């Protein structure tokens, strides 16, 4: 009887070790499946929000994200719109593009992005457009955030 308890104890220990190792080595796969199953997304304040328009240029793309005014419980009066340029290696030294915030065919502002200096300038008559918030150099793209007011 005590031999049977020892065998069961060792089997339980080995099974626990296998489960722990499988969990550790499969952590990346399990985490992605958990996120897919629950529908969790990265907050728009970090990701820039969903992409609403993509403009293909010669060898690169310009991606416009939705306007982000998201707050914890309600919308905020200040927000931003993010414009991405990808891939970074294919970008020309200077990019000039008109941006439509409402996607209605009317230009809200003109964006001029100096890739080498990582600086952006804009001209706008739209009262919602405040100015350039920041420019980011990311691994797979460049991003410019434009500060907005409601």
Rosetta constraint file for C-alpha pairs under 8 A:
AtomPair CA 1 CA 5 HARMONIC 6.51 0.50
AtomPair CA 2 CA 6 HARMONIC 6.31 0.50
AtomPair CA 3 CA 7 HARMONIC 6.27 0.50
AtomPair CA 4 CA 8 HARMONIC 6.18 0.50
AtomPair CA 5 CA 9 HARMONIC 6.00 0.50
AtomPair CA 6 CA 10 HARMONIC 6.16 0.50
AtomPair CA 7 CA 11 HARMONIC 6.11 0.50
AtomPair CA 8 CA 12 HARMONIC 6.10 0.50
AtomPair CA 9 CA 13 HARMONIC 6.25 0.50
AtomPair CA 10 CA 14 HARMONIC 6.16 0.50
AtomPair CA 11 CA 15 HARMONIC 6.05 0.50
AtomPair CA 12 CA 16 HARMONIC 6.08 0.50
AtomPair CA 13 CA 17 HARMONIC 6.20 0.50
AtomPair CA 14 CA 18 HARMONIC 6.21 0.50
AtomPair CA 15 CA 19 HARMONIC 6.23 0.50
AtomPair CA 16 CA 20 HARMONIC 6.10 0.50
AtomPair CA 17 CA 21 HARMONIC 6.10 0.50
AtomPair CA 18 CA 22 HARMONIC 6.01 0.50
AtomPair CA 19 CA 23 HARMONIC 6.06 0.50
AtomPair CA 20 CA 24 HARMONIC 6.17 0.50
AtomPair CA 21 CA 25 HARMONIC 6.06 0.50
AtomPair CA 22 CA 26 HARMONIC 5.68 0.50
AtomPair CA 23 CA 27 HARMONIC 5.68 0.50
AtomPair CA 26 CA 30 HARMONIC 5.99 0.50
AtomPair CA 27 CA 31 HARMONIC 5.93 0.50
AtomPair CA 28 CA 32 HARMONIC 6.34 0.50
AtomPair CA 29 CA 33 HARMONIC 6.25 0.50
AtomPair CA 30 CA 34 HARMONIC 6.04 0.50
AtomPair CA 31 CA 35 HARMONIC 6.23 0.50
AtomPair CA 32 CA 36 HARMONIC 6.11 0.50
AtomPair CA 33 CA 37 HARMONIC 6.00 0.50
AtomPair CA 34 CA 38 HARMONIC 6.19 0.50
AtomPair CA 35 CA 39 HARMONIC 5.82 0.50
AtomPair CA 35 CA 40 HARMONIC 5.46 0.50
AtomPair CA 35 CA 41 HARMONIC 7.77 0.50
AtomPair CA 36 CA 40 HARMONIC 7.08 0.50
AtomPair CA 42 CA 46 HARMONIC 6.93 0.50
AtomPair CA 42 CA 47 HARMONIC 6.29 0.50
AtomPair CA 43 CA 47 HARMONIC 6.30 0.50
AtomPair CA 43 CA 49 HARMONIC 7.45 0.50
AtomPair CA 44 CA 48 HARMONIC 4.86 0.50
AtomPair CA 44 CA 49 HARMONIC 4.16 0.50
AtomPair CA 44 CA 50 HARMONIC 7.58 0.50
AtomPair CA 44 CA 68 HARMONIC 6.79 0.50
AtomPair CA 44 CA 70 HARMONIC 7.58 0.50
AtomPair CA 45 CA 49 HARMONIC 7.15 0.50
AtomPair CA 45 CA 68 HARMONIC 7.26 0.50
AtomPair CA 45 CA 70 HARMONIC 7.66 0.50
AtomPair CA 48 CA 65 HARMONIC 6.21 0.50
AtomPair CA 48 CA 66 HARMONIC 7.62 0.50
AtomPair CA 48 CA 68 HARMONIC 7.33 0.50
AtomPair CA 48 CA 81 HARMONIC 7.14 0.50
AtomPair CA 48 CA 82 HARMONIC 5.59 0.50
AtomPair CA 49 CA 65 HARMONIC 5.67 0.50
AtomPair CA 49 CA 66 HARMONIC 5.80 0.50
AtomPair CA 49 CA 67 HARMONIC 7.54 0.50
AtomPair CA 49 CA 68 HARMONIC 6.62 0.50
AtomPair CA 49 CA 82 HARMONIC 7.95 0.50
AtomPair CA 50 CA 65 HARMONIC 5.36 0.50
AtomPair CA 50 CA 66 HARMONIC 5.74 0.50
AtomPair CA 51 CA 63 HARMONIC 6.45 0.50
AtomPair CA 51 CA 64 HARMONIC 5.66 0.50
AtomPair CA 51 CA 65 HARMONIC 4.07 0.50
AtomPair CA 51 CA 66 HARMONIC 6.10 0.50
AtomPair CA 52 CA 63 HARMONIC 7.68 0.50
AtomPair CA 52 CA 64 HARMONIC 5.89 0.50
AtomPair CA 52 CA 65 HARMONIC 5.37 0.50
AtomPair CA 52 CA 66 HARMONIC 5.74 0.50
AtomPair CA 53 CA 63 HARMONIC 5.84 0.50
AtomPair CA 53 CA 64 HARMONIC 5.13 0.50
AtomPair CA 53 CA 65 HARMONIC 7.01 0.50
AtomPair CA 54 CA 61 HARMONIC 6.71 0.50
AtomPair CA 54 CA 62 HARMONIC 5.71 0.50
AtomPair CA 54 CA 63 HARMONIC 4.49 0.50
AtomPair CA 54 CA 64 HARMONIC 6.31 0.50
AtomPair CA 55 CA 61 HARMONIC 5.65 0.50
AtomPair CA 55 CA 62 HARMONIC 5.01 0.50
AtomPair CA 55 CA 63 HARMONIC 6.34 0.50
AtomPair CA 56 CA 60 HARMONIC 6.32 0.50
AtomPair CA 56 CA 61 HARMONIC 4.61 0.50
AtomPair CA 56 CA 62 HARMONIC 6.46 0.50
AtomPair CA 57 CA 61 HARMONIC 5.59 0.50
AtomPair CA 57 CA 62 HARMONIC 7.44 0.50
AtomPair CA 59 CA 90 HARMONIC 6.01 0.50
AtomPair CA 59 CA 91 HARMONIC 7.69 0.50
AtomPair CA 60 CA 85 HARMONIC 7.14 0.50
AtomPair CA 60 CA 86 HARMONIC 5.58 0.50
AtomPair CA 60 CA 87 HARMONIC 5.97 0.50
AtomPair CA 60 CA 90 HARMONIC 5.92 0.50
AtomPair CA 60 CA 91 HARMONIC 6.33 0.50
AtomPair CA 61 CA 84 HARMONIC 7.95 0.50
AtomPair CA 61 CA 85 HARMONIC 5.80 0.50
AtomPair CA 61 CA 86 HARMONIC 5.40 0.50
AtomPair CA 61 CA 87 HARMONIC 7.32 0.50
AtomPair CA 62 CA 83 HARMONIC 6.91 0.50
AtomPair CA 62 CA 84 HARMONIC 5.60 0.50
AtomPair CA 62 CA 85 HARMONIC 4.76 0.50
AtomPair CA 62 CA 86 HARMONIC 6.71 0.50
AtomPair CA 63 CA 83 HARMONIC 5.66 0.50
AtomPair CA 63 CA 84 HARMONIC 4.93 0.50
AtomPair CA 63 CA 85 HARMONIC 6.49 0.50
AtomPair CA 64 CA 81 HARMONIC 7.58 0.50
AtomPair CA 64 CA 82 HARMONIC 6.21 0.50
AtomPair CA 64 CA 83 HARMONIC 4.72 0.50
AtomPair CA 64 CA 84 HARMONIC 6.50 0.50
AtomPair CA 65 CA 81 HARMONIC 6.17 0.50
AtomPair CA 65 CA 82 HARMONIC 5.38 0.50
AtomPair CA 65 CA 83 HARMONIC 6.30 0.50
AtomPair CA 66 CA 81 HARMONIC 6.20 0.50
AtomPair CA 66 CA 82 HARMONIC 7.51 0.50
AtomPair CA 67 CA 79 HARMONIC 7.15 0.50
AtomPair CA 67 CA 80 HARMONIC 5.86 0.50
AtomPair CA 67 CA 81 HARMONIC 4.68 0.50
AtomPair CA 67 CA 82 HARMONIC 7.67 0.50
AtomPair CA 67 CA 101 HARMONIC 7.34 0.50
AtomPair CA 68 CA 79 HARMONIC 5.37 0.50
AtomPair CA 68 CA 80 HARMONIC 5.41 0.50
AtomPair CA 68 CA 81 HARMONIC 6.17 0.50
AtomPair CA 69 CA 75 HARMONIC 5.39 0.50
AtomPair CA 69 CA 76 HARMONIC 5.21 0.50
AtomPair CA 69 CA 77 HARMONIC 6.83 0.50
AtomPair CA 69 CA 78 HARMONIC 6.26 0.50
AtomPair CA 69 CA 79 HARMONIC 4.46 0.50
AtomPair CA 69 CA 80 HARMONIC 6.92 0.50
AtomPair CA 70 CA 74 HARMONIC 6.90 0.50
AtomPair CA 70 CA 75 HARMONIC 4.86 0.50
AtomPair CA 70 CA 76 HARMONIC 6.13 0.50
AtomPair CA 70 CA 79 HARMONIC 7.59 0.50
AtomPair CA 71 CA 75 HARMONIC 4.91 0.50
AtomPair CA 71 CA 76 HARMONIC 5.50 0.50
AtomPair CA 77 CA 149 HARMONIC 5.82 0.50
AtomPair CA 77 CA 150 HARMONIC 5.35 0.50
AtomPair CA 78 CA 147 HARMONIC 7.42 0.50
AtomPair CA 78 CA 148 HARMONIC 5.81 0.50
AtomPair CA 78 CA 149 HARMONIC 4.61 0.50
AtomPair CA 78 CA 150 HARMONIC 6.43 0.50
AtomPair CA 79 CA 147 HARMONIC 5.95 0.50
AtomPair CA 79 CA 148 HARMONIC 5.03 0.50
AtomPair CA 79 CA 149 HARMONIC 6.16 0.50
AtomPair CA 79 CA 150 HARMONIC 7.86 0.50
AtomPair CA 80 CA 133 HARMONIC 7.93 0.50
AtomPair CA 80 CA 145 HARMONIC 6.22 0.50
AtomPair CA 80 CA 146 HARMONIC 5.29 0.50
AtomPair CA 80 CA 147 HARMONIC 4.41 0.50
AtomPair CA 80 CA 148 HARMONIC 4.95 0.50
AtomPair CA 80 CA 149 HARMONIC 7.98 0.50
AtomPair CA 81 CA 145 HARMONIC 5.67 0.50
AtomPair CA 81 CA 146 HARMONIC 5.33 0.50
AtomPair CA 81 CA 147 HARMONIC 6.80 0.50
AtomPair CA 81 CA 148 HARMONIC 7.23 0.50
AtomPair CA 82 CA 143 HARMONIC 6.64 0.50
AtomPair CA 82 CA 144 HARMONIC 5.66 0.50
AtomPair CA 82 CA 145 HARMONIC 4.39 0.50
AtomPair CA 82 CA 146 HARMONIC 6.33 0.50
AtomPair CA 83 CA 143 HARMONIC 5.62 0.50
AtomPair CA 83 CA 144 HARMONIC 5.25 0.50
AtomPair CA 83 CA 145 HARMONIC 6.37 0.50
AtomPair CA 84 CA 141 HARMONIC 6.48 0.50
AtomPair CA 84 CA 142 HARMONIC 5.61 0.50
AtomPair CA 84 CA 143 HARMONIC 4.35 0.50
AtomPair CA 84 CA 144 HARMONIC 6.48 0.50
AtomPair CA 85 CA 91 HARMONIC 7.44 0.50
AtomPair CA 85 CA 141 HARMONIC 5.61 0.50
AtomPair CA 85 CA 142 HARMONIC 5.09 0.50
AtomPair CA 85 CA 143 HARMONIC 6.23 0.50
AtomPair CA 86 CA 90 HARMONIC 7.37 0.50
AtomPair CA 86 CA 91 HARMONIC 7.15 0.50
AtomPair CA 86 CA 140 HARMONIC 6.69 0.50
AtomPair CA 86 CA 141 HARMONIC 4.56 0.50
AtomPair CA 86 CA 142 HARMONIC 6.45 0.50
AtomPair CA 87 CA 91 HARMONIC 6.87 0.50
AtomPair CA 87 CA 140 HARMONIC 6.02 0.50
AtomPair CA 87 CA 141 HARMONIC 5.39 0.50
AtomPair CA 87 CA 142 HARMONIC 7.89 0.50
AtomPair CA 88 CA 140 HARMONIC 6.58 0.50
AtomPair CA 88 CA 141 HARMONIC 5.25 0.50
AtomPair CA 88 CA 142 HARMONIC 6.34 0.50
AtomPair CA 91 CA 115 HARMONIC 7.31 0.50
AtomPair CA 92 CA 115 HARMONIC 7.17 0.50
AtomPair CA 93 CA 114 HARMONIC 6.09 0.50
AtomPair CA 93 CA 115 HARMONIC 5.15 0.50
AtomPair CA 93 CA 116 HARMONIC 5.95 0.50
AtomPair CA 94 CA 112 HARMONIC 7.19 0.50
AtomPair CA 94 CA 113 HARMONIC 5.81 0.50
AtomPair CA 94 CA 114 HARMONIC 4.73 0.50
AtomPair CA 94 CA 115 HARMONIC 5.89 0.50
AtomPair CA 94 CA 116 HARMONIC 7.97 0.50
AtomPair CA 95 CA 111 HARMONIC 7.90 0.50
AtomPair CA 95 CA 112 HARMONIC 5.73 0.50
AtomPair CA 95 CA 113 HARMONIC 5.12 0.50
AtomPair CA 95 CA 114 HARMONIC 6.58 0.50
AtomPair CA 95 CA 115 HARMONIC 7.52 0.50
AtomPair CA 96 CA 110 HARMONIC 7.14 0.50
AtomPair CA 96 CA 111 HARMONIC 5.65 0.50
AtomPair CA 96 CA 112 HARMONIC 4.43 0.50
AtomPair CA 96 CA 113 HARMONIC 6.39 0.50
AtomPair CA 97 CA 110 HARMONIC 5.78 0.50
AtomPair CA 97 CA 111 HARMONIC 5.34 0.50
AtomPair CA 97 CA 112 HARMONIC 6.63 0.50
AtomPair CA 98 CA 107 HARMONIC 5.90 0.50
AtomPair CA 98 CA 108 HARMONIC 7.46 0.50
AtomPair CA 98 CA 109 HARMONIC 5.93 0.50
AtomPair CA 98 CA 110 HARMONIC 4.36 0.50
AtomPair CA 98 CA 111 HARMONIC 6.14 0.50
AtomPair CA 99 CA 107 HARMONIC 5.55 0.50
AtomPair CA 99 CA 108 HARMONIC 5.81 0.50
AtomPair CA 99 CA 109 HARMONIC 5.50 0.50
AtomPair CA 99 CA 110 HARMONIC 6.08 0.50
AtomPair CA 99 CA 111 HARMONIC 7.09 0.50
AtomPair CA 100 CA 104 HARMONIC 6.79 0.50
AtomPair CA 100 CA 105 HARMONIC 6.60 0.50
AtomPair CA 100 CA 106 HARMONIC 5.91 0.50
AtomPair CA 100 CA 107 HARMONIC 4.67 0.50
AtomPair CA 100 CA 108 HARMONIC 4.98 0.50
AtomPair CA 100 CA 109 HARMONIC 7.07 0.50
AtomPair CA 101 CA 107 HARMONIC 7.62 0.50
AtomPair CA 101 CA 108 HARMONIC 5.93 0.50
AtomPair CA 102 CA 106 HARMONIC 7.96 0.50
AtomPair CA 108 CA 124 HARMONIC 6.33 0.50
AtomPair CA 108 CA 125 HARMONIC 7.19 0.50
AtomPair CA 108 CA 126 HARMONIC 5.69 0.50
AtomPair CA 108 CA 129 HARMONIC 7.89 0.50
AtomPair CA 109 CA 122 HARMONIC 6.52 0.50
AtomPair CA 109 CA 123 HARMONIC 5.63 0.50
AtomPair CA 109 CA 124 HARMONIC 4.38 0.50
AtomPair CA 109 CA 125 HARMONIC 7.14 0.50
AtomPair CA 109 CA 126 HARMONIC 7.05 0.50
AtomPair CA 109 CA 129 HARMONIC 7.66 0.50
AtomPair CA 110 CA 122 HARMONIC 5.41 0.50
AtomPair CA 110 CA 123 HARMONIC 5.32 0.50
AtomPair CA 110 CA 124 HARMONIC 6.49 0.50
AtomPair CA 111 CA 120 HARMONIC 6.98 0.50
AtomPair CA 111 CA 121 HARMONIC 6.01 0.50
AtomPair CA 111 CA 122 HARMONIC 4.62 0.50
AtomPair CA 111 CA 123 HARMONIC 6.94 0.50
AtomPair CA 112 CA 120 HARMONIC 5.60 0.50
AtomPair CA 112 CA 121 HARMONIC 5.19 0.50
AtomPair CA 112 CA 122 HARMONIC 6.03 0.50
AtomPair CA 113 CA 118 HARMONIC 7.17 0.50
AtomPair CA 113 CA 119 HARMONIC 5.91 0.50
AtomPair CA 113 CA 120 HARMONIC 4.34 0.50
AtomPair CA 113 CA 121 HARMONIC 6.51 0.50
AtomPair CA 114 CA 118 HARMONIC 5.60 0.50
AtomPair CA 114 CA 119 HARMONIC 5.29 0.50
AtomPair CA 114 CA 120 HARMONIC 6.13 0.50
AtomPair CA 115 CA 119 HARMONIC 6.97 0.50
AtomPair CA 118 CA 135 HARMONIC 6.37 0.50
AtomPair CA 118 CA 136 HARMONIC 7.56 0.50
AtomPair CA 118 CA 137 HARMONIC 7.63 0.50
AtomPair CA 119 CA 135 HARMONIC 6.50 0.50
AtomPair CA 120 CA 132 HARMONIC 6.78 0.50
AtomPair CA 120 CA 135 HARMONIC 7.13 0.50
AtomPair CA 120 CA 144 HARMONIC 7.30 0.50
AtomPair CA 121 CA 132 HARMONIC 6.81 0.50
AtomPair CA 122 CA 131 HARMONIC 7.05 0.50
AtomPair CA 122 CA 132 HARMONIC 7.23 0.50
AtomPair CA 124 CA 129 HARMONIC 6.91 0.50
AtomPair CA 127 CA 149 HARMONIC 7.84 0.50
AtomPair CA 128 CA 148 HARMONIC 5.29 0.50
AtomPair CA 128 CA 149 HARMONIC 4.78 0.50
AtomPair CA 128 CA 150 HARMONIC 5.92 0.50
AtomPair CA 129 CA 146 HARMONIC 7.30 0.50
AtomPair CA 129 CA 147 HARMONIC 6.33 0.50
AtomPair CA 129 CA 148 HARMONIC 4.77 0.50
AtomPair CA 129 CA 149 HARMONIC 6.55 0.50
AtomPair CA 130 CA 146 HARMONIC 7.40 0.50
AtomPair CA 130 CA 147 HARMONIC 5.33 0.50
AtomPair CA 130 CA 148 HARMONIC 5.33 0.50
AtomPair CA 130 CA 149 HARMONIC 6.79 0.50
AtomPair CA 131 CA 146 HARMONIC 5.79 0.50
AtomPair CA 131 CA 147 HARMONIC 5.42 0.50
AtomPair CA 131 CA 148 HARMONIC 7.45 0.50
AtomPair CA 132 CA 144 HARMONIC 7.48 0.50
AtomPair CA 132 CA 145 HARMONIC 6.23 0.50
AtomPair CA 132 CA 146 HARMONIC 4.56 0.50
AtomPair CA 132 CA 147 HARMONIC 5.92 0.50
AtomPair CA 133 CA 144 HARMONIC 7.62 0.50
AtomPair CA 133 CA 145 HARMONIC 5.34 0.50
AtomPair CA 133 CA 146 HARMONIC 5.17 0.50
AtomPair CA 133 CA 147 HARMONIC 5.24 0.50
AtomPair CA 134 CA 144 HARMONIC 5.92 0.50
AtomPair CA 134 CA 145 HARMONIC 5.42 0.50
AtomPair CA 134 CA 146 HARMONIC 7.30 0.50
AtomPair CA 135 CA 142 HARMONIC 7.55 0.50
AtomPair CA 135 CA 143 HARMONIC 5.76 0.50
AtomPair CA 135 CA 144 HARMONIC 4.44 0.50
AtomPair CA 135 CA 145 HARMONIC 6.41 0.50
AtomPair CA 136 CA 142 HARMONIC 5.72 0.50
AtomPair CA 136 CA 143 HARMONIC 5.01 0.50
AtomPair CA 136 CA 144 HARMONIC 6.27 0.50
AtomPair CA 137 CA 141 HARMONIC 6.77 0.50
AtomPair CA 137 CA 142 HARMONIC 4.86 0.50
AtomPair CA 137 CA 143 HARMONIC 6.66 0.50
AtomPair CA 138 CA 142 HARMONIC 5.59 0.50
AtomPair CA 138 CA 143 HARMONIC 7.41 0.50
